[in-house]
């Protein structure tokens, strides 16, 4: 594990993560939308941690252990997000309902 406190590296990471997770939202937000002083202050509270991945094991989690009513709520919530990834995940939850 490596601890990273380099503000330039941290800012690039925060901007990259923000862009990735905001991309599909209708009212997306960018780090540059905030006042630079605020961002600089927040960067002082962030410590980056880099952990090399040596093994990756996948798990299937689509609310399969939940009652039908909960699954329907999950589907509705995902569809209300109005983005492709939410819609795709809603389809997976819907498919899991057919499997059980």
C-alpha positions in Angstrom: 0.0 0.0 0.0 1.2 3.5 -0.8 0.0 6.7 0.8 -0.2 9.7 -1.5 -0.5 13.2 -0.2 0.6 15.0 -3.4 -2.0 17.7 -4.0 -1.6 17.6 -7.8 -2.1 13.8 -7.9 -5.1 14.0 -5.6 -6.7 16.8 -7.6 -6.4 14.8 -10.8 -7.9 11.7 -9.1 -10.8 13.7 -7.6 -11.5 15.3 -11.0 -11.3 12.0 -12.8 -13.6 10.3 -10.3 -16.1 13.2 -10.3 -16.2 13.3 -14.1 -16.7 9.5 -14.3 -19.5 9.4 -11.7 -21.3 12.6 -12.9 -21.0 11.9 -16.6 -24.5 10.4 -17.1 -26.4 12.8 -14.9 -28.5 15.5 -16.5 -27.2 18.1 -14.1 -23.6 16.9 -13.9 -21.1 18.7 -11.7 -17.4 19.3 -12.2 -14.7 20.0 -9.6 -14.1 23.3 -11.5 -17.7 24.4 -10.7 -16.7 24.9 -7.0 -14.6 27.8 -5.8 -10.9 27.0 -6.0 -10.3 27.9 -2.3 -13.0 25.3 -1.3 -11.4 22.6 -3.4 -7.9 23.4 -2.1 -9.3 23.2 1.5 -11.0 19.9 0.8 -7.8 18.4 -0.8 -6.1 19.1 2.5 -8.5 16.6 4.1 -8.0 13.8 1.5 -5.3 11.2 1.7 -4.8 9.1 -1.4 -4.2 5.4 -0.9 -2.9 3.2 -3.7 -3.4 -0.6 -3.2 -2.0 -2.9 -5.8 -4.6 -5.5 -6.8 -3.2 -9.1 -6.7 -6.4 -11.0 -7.0 -10.0 -10.1 -8.0 -13.0 -12.2 -7.1 -16.4 -11.2 -8.5 -19.7 -11.4 -6.7 -23.2 -11.1 -8.2 -25.3 -8.7 -6.1 -28.6 -7.6 -7.6 -30.9 -7.7 -4.5 -31.5 -11.4 -5.1 -31.9 -12.0 -1.4 -34.6 -9.3 -1.0 -38.4 -9.7 -1.1 -40.1 -8.9 -4.4 -41.4 -5.5 -3.1 -37.9 -4.4 -2.3 -36.6 -5.5 -5.7 -39.4 -3.5 -7.3 -38.4 -0.4 -5.3 -34.7 -0.9 -6.3 -35.8 -1.1 -10.0 -37.9 2.1 -9.6 -35.1 4.0 -7.9 -32.6 3.0 -10.6 -34.9 4.0 -13.4 -35.5 7.4 -11.8 -31.8 8.1 -12.0 -32.4 8.5 -15.7 -29.0 7.2 -16.8 -27.8 4.2 -18.8 -26.0 2.5 -16.0 -29.1 2.7 -13.7 -31.3 1.4 -16.5 -28.9 -1.5 -17.1 -28.7 -2.4 -13.4 -32.6 -2.3 -13.2 -32.6 -4.8 -16.0 -30.3 -7.1 -14.1 -32.4 -6.9 -11.0 -35.5 -7.6 -13.1 -33.8 -10.7 -14.6 -32.9 -11.9 -11.2 -36.6 -11.8 -10.2 -37.3 -14.3 -13.1 -34.5 -16.7 -11.9 -36.0 -17.2 -8.4 
